[in-house]
Amino acid sequence: MKSTKNKIIMPLLVLFLIVISLINGLIQAVMLNDCIAYAADTGYSDVLDDLHKDSTFNESYYPEIKDNYSIDIIQLAESTEKELLVYVYQPSGHSADLRATSINISTTSYADISPSNYKLKYLNSNSVFFKYVVDGITVSDATARYYGVTSIYRPFNKEYGDREPGHGNTVTEIPFNISKEYRFSTINGNPVAATVDIETIEITDKFVGFVRYSDGFKFFGDGACDSHFVAFSTNRPIDKLCEAKVSWVEQFNREYFGVSPSDPYYGDSVSKERELSIDDETVHYKGEGINAGTYEWERIQSVDDFMSSADISNNVYSGAVINVNVANKIDSESKKILESKQWVLRFAETKYEYNSSGMGWANAASTLVGDVTILRLKFITDDITYNLGVIDNKQTGSNKPVNDMDISVTVSEKFSQFWKSAGKIIAIVLAVIAVVLLFMFIPGALNILLLILKIIFAPFKWIYKGIRSAIQKRKHKKKKE
């Protein structure tokens, strides 16, 4: 009897849970849909008027806290002008009058998440409620539309308790974890929306920098390749890092030095993204100058592999007379910082040039790289593969490379042995040349030389006379006998 009851109760329980789940999802979708359906009429209506069109919206859930400088998303909406609107709760309200700066959004579904960073344009605000439009996203006509939001940013401000990274690094924007996917669709001609929580990974420690590889010898200047990287650790263990997506900003820079230096020139800032994979080809670089070295590295490296590839000695020239050796050594401070990180992404290479006229002026041209942020990581841990959006700040490194370059020139062993054997002969030849030059340019030098020779050979002359006298006496004695 008990077994029969269990057979009836268990299916009913499962059915009940399914129905509750569906109802909960429907309620969530309808609640969000009510808000979006009305708020999306115009992109420039008052933020609070938009929010109040949602019958479930309650202002009391969003109190003003003047010393709370965080930001959070209340909802997203698609406007009739195909703009994507973001409604934000900023507890500090107008006391700090913060502005959200950018947002990380993936327009693909969570299974294939691939966020990009988009700037936010401020529209209006009321108390703690702020309204923005996403610059760079136009609502598509697809039946189902996804917006996976990993984080939203505001400017860095140490007065708000924001932590400075130190070691020559600076932070420009601070992220706030959102980790939600907003889903929009149309069913039977009616707009439907829902939101779900998604899994993300957080960067806990980070260092941005670059390694400089010399071009070799050049007349009237110098050149190099700057290999830019970001080293980091996360709040989750990573056994194998397979893929990554990185965003950064580049800006051309030229500085002038010398007798009358002028102000530096800065080009326009350009935002860039790059997908990295362990399957990417090895990066090779060979300088354009005389006796340039050849360098290579992988896009994704462990910290140990990175330091091994960057901390190298490269014998760039071996000849009959001299050897040229270029040694790249990561400086001790950078090495100490890197040792505390787990992974390194080498995401960009830029050119460095130093030009000198030889007449008291020079200029250096380089590309400044900043606002580096990691957007996505695909990795394996305990044989499980994860593809997650990343919570990370925007960080800029020092304008100095992390490595010191030492160029040494030594005499080859063959030439050294040759010099030892031929040195005496060369010395005699040089002495003869010196004597000839002495006779040619110094009056009376011959008389002085003859006097010196006379003094030197005088003892030999006396010995010769003595020996000759003894021989003559002996001959004379024999004749008498």
Sequence and secondary structure as in RCSB ss.txt:
>XXXX:A:sequence
MKSTKNKIIMPLLVLFLIVISLINGLIQAVMLNDCIAYAADTGYSDVLDDLHKDSTFNESYYPEIKDNYSIDIIQ
LAESTEKELLVYVYQPSGHSADLRATSINISTTSYADISPSNYKLKYLNSNSVFFKYVVDGITVSDATARYYGVT
SIYRPFNKEYGDREPGHGNTVTEIPFNISKEYRFSTINGNPVAATVDIETIEITDKFVGFVRYSDGFKFFGDGAC
DSHFVAFSTNRPIDKLCEAKVSWVEQFNREYFGVSPSDPYYGDSVSKERELSIDDETVHYKGEGINAGTYEWERI
QSVDDFMSSADISNNVYSGAVINVNVANKIDSESKKILESKQWVLRFAETKYEYNSSGMGWANAASTLVGDVTIL
RLKFITDDITYNLGVIDNKQTGSNKPVNDMDISVTVSEKFSQFWKSAGKIIAIVLAVIAVVLLFMFIPGALNILL
LILKIIFAPFKWIYKGIRSAIQKRKHKKKKE
>XXXX:A:secstr
 HHHHHHHHHHHHHHHHHHHHHHHHHHHHHHHHHHHHHHTT SSS HHHHHHTSTT  GGGS   TT    EEEE
EEE TTSEEEEEEE TTHHHHT    EEEEE S GGG   EEEEEEEEEEETTEEEEEEEEEE    SEEEEEEE
EEEEE  GGGT    BTTBEEEEEEEEEEEEEEEEEETTEEEEEEEE  EEEEEEEEEEEEEEE  BBTTEEEEE
EEEEEEEEESS  SEEEEEEEEEEEEEEEEEEESS    EE   EEEEEEEETTS  EEEE SSBT  EEEE SE
EEHHHHHHHHSEEEEEEE SSEEEEEEEEE HHHHHHHTT  EEEEEEEEEEEEEE SSSEEEEEEEEEEEEEEE
EEEEEETTEEEEEEEE  EEE  SS SEEEEEEEEE HHHHHHHHHHHHHHHHHHHHHHHHHHHHHSTTHHHHHH
HHHHHHHHHHHHHHHHHHHHHHHHHHHHHH 
